[in-house]
Amino acid sequence: MNNENVATRGRLSAAKADRVHRRGVSPLGLAGLVCAMLAGVFVLWGFYSTKGPNGSDWQTFYIAAAHWRDGQKVYTVADGFYNPPPVLLLIRPFLLLPYTGSRIVWGVLTTIMLLVSAVLTANATGWRPSRQELIIGGWLILFYIPAMLLAPLTGNLSAPVLLSYALAFWLFARGKDSLAGAVLSLSLIKLQLAFLTLPLLVYKRRWRASAAYCVTALVILAISFPLVGLDNFKDFVSVERSIAGWTNSNDALQLDVPGIHGMLLQHWPHSTGAELAANIISVLLVLALAWYWRGPWEPSSPHFQRGWAIVVLVTVLLASYAHSYDMVLLIFPAALLYAEKLKKLVNGRAATAALYGLYICPGIVLLVRQHAMVPAILLAIVVLWKGSDSGRVRSMTVDSHSNLLVTADA
């Protein structure tokens, strides 16, 4: 009889949980979705009214690949193509399409990469979103944050970097270190967003992942070197030297950089002191990151999952050449933070506040040019850092209790 009562209570609890899980969107949530749509429409109008139908980063990439095809000079400061020479191999096949068609194709591919990155993140954490959560999450990713919407609009290369972080995280969770390292090397498509991962792998003595990272990068260089040509590699180095001081000297760049350098130099333009302060803060953040990762390497643990999100957040803070559209990287920590909140592994209210900050502040930077991203990212880092593994214990207890109920029912 006791077993029957326990099983009955278990079925009633499951039914109640299912009703809660299937609950519709709240009025506040519906208002948020409407605001997301309006924000998206506003960004669409603003983008095309200021840059026109052809103005985008993709136009820069497309022209650079055409110059390479035609034997013309690819790297000049005026032309604005500053990505590593192997990127030309990625862009070259798109020249088979007219410019407009190639831009549409890359925009669709970018959108897919953003959504797949969020799904991979959820899957690696053990969170299985419902169909409603997938639809709302996809909507929010593509429309609620103007910076996210800009990724497919401008045709930039931030989405592959996000995908490399998310896919490597998913592979690490499955014990596939070599594949994860190889995937991470693809983030070198944007050097300013890829500078922490290899040092972290070496610091944690993940030799297989580190070797796969280096070998993959070297293979790509070996393939691209004879195709792209030595002159283009030399010109790339020359252009990088020319723009090395832009963080301090370029006023337009200071307005758009979401991290520490942009925040300080926006208020104290061309200030050597502000730049020095940003560099000191950056070093302190790297030291704090090393302190967080001093423990064992356990990809299945909440500590590892939160740490990987912190790596992404610190990268955005430190990147002195990141732009508004590079904030698509925040999709990863936001999805992970939401999954941690559902599993009660982090403080619920603090996590909610951090999520609102990560989703709202990119729009403030983009539309108002005020740097609210730094405090928002720091809040997310603090919430993740202070997350307790006690939630994992509670989850294991619930799972064990559920198994007991199933056994009793049988």
PyMOL commands that set and color helices and strands:
alter all, ss='L'
color gray80, all
select helices_A, chain A and resi 2-21+27-51+57-69+87-96+99-125+131-144+146-154+158-173+177-189+191-193+197-203+207-228+230-242+246-249+251-256+260-267+272-292+302-318+324-342+348-368+373-385+390-409
alter helices_A, ss='H'
color red, helices_A
deselect
rebuild
show_as cartoon
